[in-house]
Amino acid sequence: MSIHPEALLAILLMAVVTYATRAGGYWIMGRITLSPRVAVMLAYLPGAVLTALVVPAVLAEGVAGVIALAATALAMRWRGNLLIAMLAGVGTIWIVRQVTGG
């Protein structure tokens, strides 16, 4: 197995750009005072991103995905433990797939 110099260069440049983007963001945000409105928006951003990632996957899965999402939400509400909620969702979708053959 050989390493192509162009591929190695591309990987290194992507790493540098990724680091520069993160470091630059921290540097800039350290010098800016956020308004209360922007602070609230940033507080809700992780939930919005998670929703944007989860909903298409749930809808693509169909009824089994909706049932697993409901089980995950109920487990999280009931126990307040993320690991238990994730296990409930994964277990539920596995059971639904076994029962429905999908």
N, C-alpha and C positions, 0 to 999 in steps of 0.2 A: 504494500500500500504506500502510495506516495502522496505527498502534500503539494498541491499546486500553489505556487507563490501568489497567483492572483486571488485565489480563494482565501489564503491566509491574510493577505493585505485587506481584502474586503471585510473579513471578520474583525480584524484589528481596528479598521476605520469605523465600523459600526459600533464597536465597544467605546471608542473615543467619543463619538457623537452622542451615544447614550449617556455616558458619564458627564459630558459637557452640558447636555440638556438638563440633567438632574441637578448638577452642581450650580449651574446658572440660575435655575429656578429657585433653589434655596438661597442663593446670594441675593437675587432680586427681591424675593419675598421678605428677606431679613431687613430690607431697607424701606419697605412700604407699610404704611399704617392702613389696615383694612377698615372700611366703614362697617357699621353693624349689619347693613343689608348684605354686603359681600360675604361677611363672616357667616351669616345664616345660610346663604347660598352654598358656600363651601362645606358647611356642616351636613347639608342634604345630598351633596354630590356622590358620596360612596353608595348610598342607597339607590340613587338613580342609575348609577353605572351597573350595580348588581342587578337591578331590575331589567335593564337593557340587555344584559347577558343571559339572564335566566328565562325570561318570558318567551323568547323565540324557541329555546330548547324545549320548554314545557309544551308549547303549542305544536311543535314538530312531533312530539311524542304522542300527542292525542290524549285520549281519556286517561291512559295510564300515567301520563305526565301530570295531568291535573290532579289525579288522586294522590300521587306522590307529593306534589306541592302542598296539597291540603294536609297530608300527614306530617310533612315537615313543619308547616306553620303551627299545627296543633301541638306537636311535640315541643317546639320552641316555646310556645305560650305556656304549656303545662309545666315543663321542667326548667326552662330558661338556660339550657345547656346546648351549645352549638353542636358538639359532637353527637349527643343523643339525637338532636334534630336531623343532622345529616344521616346518621344511621337509620333513622326512621324513614327518611325519604328514599334512601338506596334500598332498604329492605322492602318497602312498599312497592317500589317500581319492579323489583325482582319478583315479588309474589304476584303482582298483577300480570306481568309478562308470562309467568309460569301458568297461571290460570287461563289466560286468554290465548296462549300459544304465540304471542307476538313478541 
